[in-house]
Amino acid sequence: MVKKLKAGIVGCGGIAKGKHLPCMEDIENLEIVAFCDLIIERAEWAKERYGTPDAIVCTDYKELLAIEDIDVVHVCTPNKEHAEISIAAMKAGKDVMCEKPMAKSAADAKLMVETAKETGRKLTVGYQHRHKAESIYAKKFIEDGGLGEIYYAKCLAVRRRGTPNWGVFLNKEEQGGGPVIDIATHSLDLCLYLMDNYEPEMVVGKTHKKIEHPEAANMWGDDGVSTSELEEAACGFIRMKNGATIILETSWALNTINTVEEGSCELCGTKGGLQIINNRLTINYAKYDKLSTEEVDTGNRGVAFYAGKKYTPPQAECMSWYDCLRNDKTPVVTPEQALVVSQILEAIYVSSETGKPVFFE
């Protein structure tokens, strides 16, 4: 019999309605018994659509955490609140799924890791691109030695005009940054995960805010785009302790036609290479003294498992998370791994501000 679990969700806005709540609805023996949002109407809507009849609705997350029989909390707030709420939830005896990025700052992310260790609670971060069929195939291919030693990589998330302008996306105090912390975080996480390398040595980064009319043809409209103080684009160079190097490129607005969806990366090894670009996996290698390129058919966006059914990456992420909780497994995304992602992204911002490289101990 599948263990029954009770969940609460803090933040009932876009990411909760578009990702977490629909995925949680499909989890067997899971009840969502508490909804918290600063805008009470959003919490009430979420309760009516996804909650139990007696579910609690509140505007203060502390009220939600005081409910003793809640087992797990999903944190879907602006980045600034991720650490505060996640830490409080773990101290209240709850396991935590926190939406990406882990926190607004690396220091906050580190506190989250420390709290997970101190409390013994499970903590994971919403990097669903690891659950793409392409990523799963690539991970196994790499673990089987298909690339050899991976020493050069790129992580890419490049939009021509795609600045999100709803909620607090353009609020630096709430979010901490622009495309670096918003979309490059997915690509960097997947890149490090496939490389299985979490030991950065040095980072050099540069952010850019140059376009005169970044609101032109912005996919979500022009409201607030031109007055945002956040970076439009950025690049970074990351050197790992083993000598491997990673190039990071990202933008919300950039005068380029070479757009690349978040969760894209390219890895080059001593035996071969692969790239996951716009959810397509391509492997390259040398065979019989010829260079070969092979596009792998992984069923595109579906993830095949669980009796042969196909699920989207967010669904697969959610199912994997609750499997970890019920069977005491290690989450696919560990807090220690997510912390390194936050540290590297913050180093790009610091390097850009100071004009100097950032070295890691």
DRENKOL-650537 format. One record per residue (C-alpha): x, y, z; residue in one letter; residue number from 1. Coordinates in nm, 4 decimals, always signed. Each point is the difference from the previous one (the first is absolute). Layout:
<pts>
px  py  pz  kevex  nupa
X  Y  Z  a  NUM;
...
</pts>
This chain:
<pts>
px  py  pz  kevex  nupa
+0.0000  +0.0000  +0.0000  m  1;
+0.1318  +0.3440  -0.0946  v  2;
+0.0665  +0.2171  +0.3032  k  3;
-0.2382  +0.2923  +0.0309  k  4;
+0.1644  +0.3416  +0.0091  l  5;
-0.1284  +0.3508  +0.0652  k  6;
+0.1468  +0.3058  -0.1692  a  7;
-0.0141  +0.3756  +0.0298  g  8;
+0.0965  +0.2533  -0.2647  i  9;
+0.1408  +0.3471  +0.0653  v  10;
-0.0481  +0.2272  -0.2981  g  11;
-0.3000  -0.0666  -0.2255  c  12;
+0.1032  +0.2063  -0.3020  g  13;
+0.1161  -0.0963  -0.3489  g  14;
+0.2577  -0.2694  +0.0780  i  15;
-0.2354  -0.1690  +0.2471  a  16;
-0.2956  +0.0032  -0.2400  k  17;
+0.2060  -0.0875  -0.3057  g  18;
+0.2269  -0.2678  +0.1452  k  19;
-0.0273  -0.1102  +0.3617  h  20;
-0.3730  -0.0280  +0.0653  l  21;
-0.0949  -0.1865  -0.3210  p  22;
+0.2863  -0.2453  +0.0602  c  23;
-0.0869  -0.0491  +0.3671  m  24;
-0.3596  -0.0730  -0.0990  e  25;
+0.1185  -0.3143  -0.1798  d  26;
+0.1921  -0.1411  +0.2994  i  27;
-0.1715  -0.2985  +0.1590  e  28;
-0.1071  +0.0410  +0.3644  n  29;
+0.1091  +0.3641  +0.0226  l  30;
-0.2292  +0.2622  +0.1480  e  31;
+0.0691  +0.3724  -0.0297  i  32;
-0.1348  +0.1307  +0.3279  v  33;
+0.1347  +0.3564  +0.0230  a  34;
+0.0446  +0.2908  -0.2397  f  35;
+0.1876  +0.3205  +0.0774  c  36;
+0.0360  +0.3137  -0.2083  d  37;
+0.0303  +0.3708  +0.0766  l  38;
-0.2939  +0.0485  -0.2374  i  39;
-0.2708  -0.1976  +0.1768  i  40;
-0.2110  -0.0372  -0.3159  e  41;
+0.2750  -0.2038  -0.1638  r  42;
+0.0165  -0.2361  +0.2964  a  43;
-0.3783  -0.0337  +0.0018  e  44;
-0.0028  -0.0806  -0.3714  w  45;
+0.2688  -0.2654  +0.0484  a  46;
-0.1931  -0.1584  +0.2858  k  47;
-0.3189  -0.0209  -0.2054  e  48;
+0.1848  -0.1604  -0.2906  r  49;
+0.2507  -0.2271  +0.1753  y  50;
-0.0662  -0.0121  +0.3743  g  51;
-0.1915  -0.2189  +0.2391  t  52;
-0.3388  +0.1369  +0.1140  p  53;
+0.1416  +0.0989  +0.3396  d  54;
+0.3309  +0.1372  -0.1318  a  55;
+0.1413  +0.3059  +0.1764  i  56;
+0.0415  +0.3292  -0.1889  v  57;
+0.2320  +0.2678  +0.1414  c  58;
+0.2287  +0.2911  -0.0809  t  59;
+0.2696  -0.0781  +0.2610  d  60;
+0.2175  -0.3048  -0.0709  y  61;
+0.0588  -0.0448  +0.3736  k  62;
-0.3666  -0.0892  +0.0389  e  63;
+0.0437  -0.2723  -0.2593  l  64;
+0.3138  -0.1358  +0.1661  l  65;
-0.1818  -0.0233  +0.3332  a  66;
-0.2215  -0.2763  -0.1410  i  67;
+0.1590  -0.3085  +0.1545  e  68;
-0.1168  -0.2654  -0.2435  d  69;
+0.1446  +0.1691  -0.3095  i  70;
+0.2833  -0.2211  -0.1247  d  71;
+0.1384  +0.2060  -0.2874  v  72;
+0.0002  +0.3634  -0.1111  v  73;
+0.0447  +0.1342  -0.3532  h  74;
+0.1592  +0.3471  -0.0041  v  75;
-0.1101  +0.1945  -0.3109  c  76;
+0.0680  +0.3577  +0.1064  t  77;
+0.2317  +0.2702  -0.1408  p  78;
+0.3679  -0.0915  +0.0377  n  79;
+0.0536  +0.2283  +0.2993  k  80;
-0.2302  -0.2121  +0.2182  e  81;
+0.1269  -0.3439  -0.1015  h  82;
+0.2541  -0.0379  +0.2780  a  83;
-0.2048  +0.1502  +0.2821  e  84;
-0.3054  -0.2158  -0.0658  i  85;
+0.1924  -0.3183  -0.0831  s  86;
+0.2095  +0.0269  +0.3155  i  87;
-0.3039  +0.0654  +0.2163  a  88;
-0.1825  -0.2941  -0.1592  a  89;
+0.2861  -0.2419  +0.0668  m  90;
+0.0264  +0.1205  +0.3590  k  91;
-0.3738  -0.0646  +0.0309  a  92;
+0.0586  -0.3623  -0.1016  g  93;
-0.1020  +0.0245  -0.3659  k  94;
+0.1808  -0.1233  -0.3098  d  95;
+0.0385  +0.2705  -0.2646  v  96;
-0.0225  +0.0287  -0.3763  m  97;
+0.1254  +0.3503  -0.0846  c  98;
-0.0439  +0.1445  -0.3460  e  99;
+0.3152  +0.1107  -0.1821  k  100;
+0.2303  +0.1782  +0.0554  p  101;
+0.0842  -0.1327  +0.3438  m  102;
+0.0235  +0.3484  +0.1498  a  103;
+0.0626  +0.3626  -0.0868  k  104;
+0.3552  -0.0217  +0.1383  s  105;
+0.2602  -0.2722  +0.0421  a  106;
+0.0169  +0.0753  +0.3724  a  107;
-0.3722  -0.0711  +0.0344  d  108;
+0.0360  -0.3182  -0.2030  a  109;
+0.2777  -0.1152  +0.2315  k  110;
-0.2235  +0.0586  +0.3023  l  111;
-0.2621  -0.2206  -0.1645  m  112;
+0.2532  -0.2810  -0.0428  v  113;
+0.1118  +0.0328  +0.3603  e  114;
-0.3579  -0.0057  +0.1273  t  115;
-0.0787  -0.3147  -0.1986  a  116;
+0.2981  -0.1712  +0.1625  k  117;
-0.0865  +0.1246  +0.3483  e  118;
-0.3670  -0.0984  -0.0174  t  119;
+0.0325  -0.3169  -0.2042  g  120;
-0.2753  +0.1191  -0.2340  r  121;
+0.0068  -0.0583  -0.3736  k  122;
+0.0533  +0.3042  -0.2198  l  123;
+0.0013  +0.0251  -0.3778  t  124;
-0.0135  +0.2749  -0.2622  v  125;
-0.2201  +0.0138  -0.3111  g  126;
+0.2444  -0.0685  -0.2825  y  127;
-0.2379  -0.2028  -0.2144  q  128;
+0.2254  -0.0086  -0.3074  h  129;
+0.1882  -0.2900  +0.1582  r  130;
-0.3182  -0.2003  -0.0546  h  131;
-0.0192  +0.0519  -0.3763  k  132;
+0.0283  -0.3198  -0.2031  a  133;
+0.3033  +0.1530  -0.1721  e  134;
+0.1702  +0.0674  +0.3336  s  135;
-0.0702  -0.3485  +0.1328  i  136;
+0.1437  -0.1595  -0.3137  y  137;
+0.3024  +0.2322  +0.0006  a  138;
+0.0730  -0.0683  +0.3670  k  139;
+0.0090  -0.3758  -0.0563  k  140;
+0.2063  +0.0389  -0.3170  f  141;
+0.2568  +0.2036  +0.1939  i  142;
+0.0020  -0.2366  +0.2991  e  143;
+0.0668  -0.2876  -0.2417  d  144;
+0.3129  +0.1822  -0.1183  g  145;
-0.1326  +0.1264  -0.3324  g  146;
+0.1688  +0.3399  +0.0223  l  147;
+0.3134  -0.0945  +0.1899  g  148;
+0.1401  +0.2903  +0.2022  e  149;
-0.2216  +0.3088  -0.0365  i  150;
+0.2270  +0.3038  -0.0114  y  151;
-0.1931  +0.2664  -0.1948  y  152;
-0.3650  +0.1008  +0.0220  a  153;
-0.2524  +0.2710  -0.0809  k  154;
-0.3241  +0.0800  +0.1782  c  155;
-0.2441  +0.2122  -0.1963  l  156;
-0.3298  +0.1808  +0.0582  a  157;
-0.0344  +0.2731  -0.2622  v  158;
-0.3137  +0.1933  -0.0905  r  159;
-0.0216  +0.2664  -0.2688  r  160;
-0.2877  +0.1790  +0.1751  r  161;
-0.1449  -0.1802  +0.2956  g  162;
+0.0071  +0.2114  +0.3144  t  163;
-0.2583  -0.1190  +0.2555  p  164;
-0.1824  +0.3075  +0.1290  n  165;
-0.2703  -0.1302  +0.2318  w  166;
+0.0089  -0.0469  +0.3749  g  167;
+0.3387  +0.1033  +0.1416  v  168;
+0.2226  -0.1274  -0.2814  f  169;
+0.1330  +0.3520  -0.0632  l  170;
+0.0532  +0.0763  +0.3697  n  171;
+0.3689  -0.0397  +0.0834  k  172;
-0.0615  +0.0044  +0.3750  e  173;
-0.2478  -0.2876  -0.0231  e  174;
+0.1703  -0.2078  -0.2692  q  175;
+0.3705  +0.0819  +0.0228  g  176;
+0.0638  +0.0290  -0.3726  g  177;
-0.1150  -0.0545  -0.3562  g  178;
+0.0653  -0.2854  -0.2434  p  179;
+0.3066  -0.1238  +0.1885  v  180;
-0.1997  -0.0988  +0.3066  i  181;
-0.3266  -0.0612  -0.1879  d  182;
+0.0762  -0.2230  -0.2995  i  183;
+0.3770  -0.0630  -0.0113  a  184;
-0.0442  -0.1718  +0.3354  t  185;
-0.1771  -0.2900  -0.1774  h  186;
+0.2709  -0.0400  -0.2633  s  187;
+0.2843  +0.0176  +0.2496  l  188;
-0.1671  -0.2518  +0.2285  d  189;
-0.0433  -0.2498  -0.2830  l  190;
+0.3562  +0.0567  -0.1221  c  191;
+0.1566  -0.0638  +0.3416  l  192;
-0.2282  -0.2991  +0.0581  y  193;
+0.0994  -0.1675  -0.3259  l  194;
+0.3678  +0.0755  +0.0623  m  195;
-0.0357  -0.1146  +0.3626  d  196;
+0.2368  +0.2812  +0.0903  n  197;
-0.0793  +0.2327  +0.2905  y  198;
+0.3433  +0.1436  +0.0747  e  199;
+0.0407  +0.3457  -0.1567  p  200;
+0.3367  +0.1701  +0.0333  e  201;
-0.0522  +0.3358  -0.1675  m  202;
-0.2736  +0.2023  -0.1718  v  203;
+0.0183  +0.3043  -0.2252  v  204;
-0.3275  +0.1610  -0.1029  g  205;
-0.1468  +0.3030  -0.1705  k  206;
-0.3597  +0.1159  -0.0093  t  207;
-0.1392  +0.2367  -0.2641  h  208;
-0.2819  +0.2537  -0.0199  k  209;
+0.0455  +0.1665  -0.3354  k  210;
-0.3047  -0.0304  -0.2260  i  211;
-0.1773  +0.3290  -0.0573  e  212;
-0.3461  -0.1548  -0.0492  h  213;
-0.0045  -0.3429  +0.1689  p  214;
-0.3795  +0.0147  +0.0100  e  215;
-0.0227  -0.0254  -0.3810  a  216;
-0.1933  -0.3195  -0.0830  a  217;
+0.0467  -0.1318  +0.3524  n  218;
-0.2042  -0.3202  +0.0156  m  219;
-0.1827  +0.1105  +0.3176  w  220;
-0.0573  +0.3619  -0.1021  g  221;
+0.1905  +0.3171  +0.0717  d  222;
-0.1273  +0.0908  +0.3467  d  223;
+0.2961  +0.0823  +0.2248  g  224;
+0.2648  -0.1560  -0.2246  v  225;
+0.1815  +0.3170  -0.1048  s  226;
+0.0187  +0.1387  +0.3547  t  227;
+0.1311  -0.3178  +0.1660  s  228;
+0.3392  +0.0334  +0.1690  e  229;
+0.0780  -0.3698  -0.0460  l  230;
+0.2515  -0.1363  -0.2488  e  231;
-0.1245  -0.0909  -0.3477  e  232;
+0.2839  -0.2403  -0.0742  a  233;
+0.3106  -0.1500  +0.1572  a  234;
+0.2902  -0.2306  -0.0655  c  235;
+0.2268  -0.1915  +0.2324  g  236;
+0.3160  -0.2077  -0.0033  f  237;
+0.0262  -0.2711  +0.2651  i  238;
+0.3159  -0.1979  +0.0700  r  239;
-0.0414  -0.3133  +0.2076  m  240;
+0.2620  -0.1363  +0.2375  k  241;
+0.0725  -0.2953  -0.2299  n  242;
+0.0769  +0.2376  -0.2881  g  243;
-0.3331  -0.0318  -0.1806  a  244;
-0.1456  +0.3234  -0.1362  t  245;
-0.3602  +0.1133  -0.0473  i  246;
-0.1300  +0.2897  -0.2096  i  247;
-0.3346  +0.1490  +0.1068  l  248;
-0.2143  +0.2149  -0.2284  e  249;
-0.3410  +0.1374  +0.0887  t  250;
-0.2417  +0.2803  -0.0878  s  251;
-0.3538  +0.1250  +0.0306  w  252;
+0.0651  +0.2472  -0.2804  a  253;
+0.2841  -0.0207  -0.2500  l  254;
+0.0345  +0.0899  -0.3673  n  255;
+0.0618  -0.3541  -0.1156  t  256;
-0.1909  -0.2520  -0.2089  i  257;
+0.1705  -0.2934  +0.1739  n  258;
-0.2530  -0.0462  +0.2790  t  259;
+0.0346  -0.2956  +0.2340  v  260;
-0.2526  -0.1222  +0.2546  e  261;
+0.0935  -0.0279  +0.3658  e  262;
+0.1239  -0.3435  +0.1015  g  263;
+0.2379  -0.0146  -0.2982  s  264;
+0.3650  -0.0999  +0.0196  c  265;
+0.2875  -0.1482  -0.1974  e  266;
+0.2651  -0.2339  +0.1409  l  267;
+0.3293  -0.0948  -0.1637  c  268;
+0.2052  -0.2966  +0.1159  g  269;
+0.3044  -0.2007  -0.1021  t  270;
-0.2116  -0.2699  -0.1701  k  271;
-0.2916  +0.2023  -0.1339  g  272;
-0.2408  +0.2807  +0.0598  g  273;
-0.3687  +0.0660  +0.0422  l  274;
-0.2366  +0.2897  +0.0058  q  275;
-0.3504  +0.0516  +0.1281  i  276;
-0.1186  +0.3033  -0.1911  i  277;
-0.3670  +0.0987  +0.0013  n  278;
-0.0907  -0.3418  +0.1405  n  279;
+0.1782  -0.1954  -0.2741  r  280;
+0.2876  -0.2339  +0.0828  l  281;
+0.2836  -0.0376  -0.2502  t  282;
+0.3101  -0.2139  +0.0548  i  283;
+0.3220  +0.0345  -0.2007  n  284;
+0.2993  -0.2295  -0.0159  y  285;
+0.2682  -0.1394  -0.2276  a  286;
-0.0449  -0.3493  -0.1490  k  287;
+0.1975  -0.1797  -0.2718  y  288;
+0.2058  +0.3149  -0.0499  d  289;
-0.3128  +0.2005  -0.0742  k  290;
-0.1854  +0.2613  +0.2022  l  291;
-0.3567  -0.1040  +0.0747  s  292;
-0.2977  +0.1894  +0.1358  t  293;
-0.3098  -0.1748  +0.1324  e  294;
-0.3253  +0.1563  +0.1147  e  295;
-0.1523  -0.2192  +0.2680  v  296;
-0.3747  -0.0539  -0.0081  d  297;
-0.1046  +0.0064  +0.3650  t  298;
-0.3669  +0.0624  -0.0602  g  299;
+0.0574  +0.3757  +0.0178  n  300;
-0.1551  +0.1571  +0.3086  r  301;
-0.1562  -0.3096  +0.1520  g  302;
+0.1762  -0.1944  +0.2730  v  303;
-0.0697  -0.3721  -0.0275  a  304;
-0.0206  -0.2065  +0.3175  f  305;
-0.2646  -0.1134  +0.2496  y  306;
-0.1708  -0.2753  -0.2011  a  307;
+0.1071  +0.1528  -0.3295  g  308;
-0.1949  +0.3222  +0.0410  k  309;
+0.1487  +0.3331  -0.0988  k  310;
+0.0165  +0.3006  +0.2257  y  311;
+0.1235  +0.3543  -0.0424  t  312;
+0.3220  +0.0943  +0.1829  p  313;
-0.1919  +0.1901  +0.2735  p  314;
-0.2255  -0.3023  +0.0536  q  315;
+0.2999  -0.2322  +0.0123  a  316;
+0.1734  +0.2329  +0.2447  e  317;
-0.3013  +0.0005  +0.2308  c  318;
-0.0422  -0.3785  -0.0157  m  319;
+0.3695  -0.0522  +0.0720  s  320;
-0.0177  +0.2398  +0.2969  w  321;
-0.2893  -0.1805  +0.1659  y  322;
+0.1640  -0.3347  -0.0678  d  323;
+0.3018  +0.1320  +0.1934  c  324;
-0.2192  +0.1056  +0.2917  l  325;
-0.1893  -0.3276  +0.0202  r  326;
+0.3010  -0.2255  -0.0435  n  327;
+0.2671  +0.2083  +0.1768  d  328;
+0.2102  +0.0539  -0.3126  k  329;
+0.2406  +0.2779  -0.0903  t  330;
-0.1673  +0.2610  -0.2242  p  331;
+0.1177  +0.0260  -0.3600  v  332;
+0.0966  +0.3624  +0.0731  v  333;
+0.1890  +0.0164  +0.3286  t  334;
+0.0277  +0.3286  +0.1922  p  335;
+0.3790  -0.0198  -0.0175  e  336;
-0.0137  -0.0072  -0.3801  q  337;
-0.2493  +0.2872  -0.0178  a  338;
+0.2248  +0.2034  +0.2297  l  339;
+0.2901  -0.0232  -0.2483  v  340;
-0.2280  +0.1264  -0.2775  v  341;
-0.0905  +0.3018  +0.2151  s  342;
+0.3645  +0.0635  +0.0882  q  343;
+0.1084  +0.0056  -0.3646  i  344;
-0.2870  +0.2239  -0.1112  l  345;
+0.0707  +0.2447  +0.2815  e  346;
+0.3682  -0.0011  -0.0976  a  347;
-0.0967  +0.1130  -0.3527  i  348;
-0.1798  +0.3013  +0.1493  y  349;
+0.2858  +0.0793  +0.2395  v  350;
+0.2624  -0.0299  -0.2724  s  351;
-0.2002  +0.2301  -0.2263  s  352;
-0.0333  +0.2612  +0.2740  e  353;
+0.3644  -0.0086  +0.1074  t  354;
+0.1655  -0.0686  -0.3342  g  355;
+0.1999  -0.2787  +0.1647  k  356;
-0.0118  -0.3794  +0.0026  p  357;
-0.1616  -0.1722  +0.2970  v  358;
+0.2028  -0.2832  +0.1518  f  359;
-0.1465  -0.2848  +0.2049  f  360;
+0.1692  -0.1536  +0.3000  e  361;
</pts>
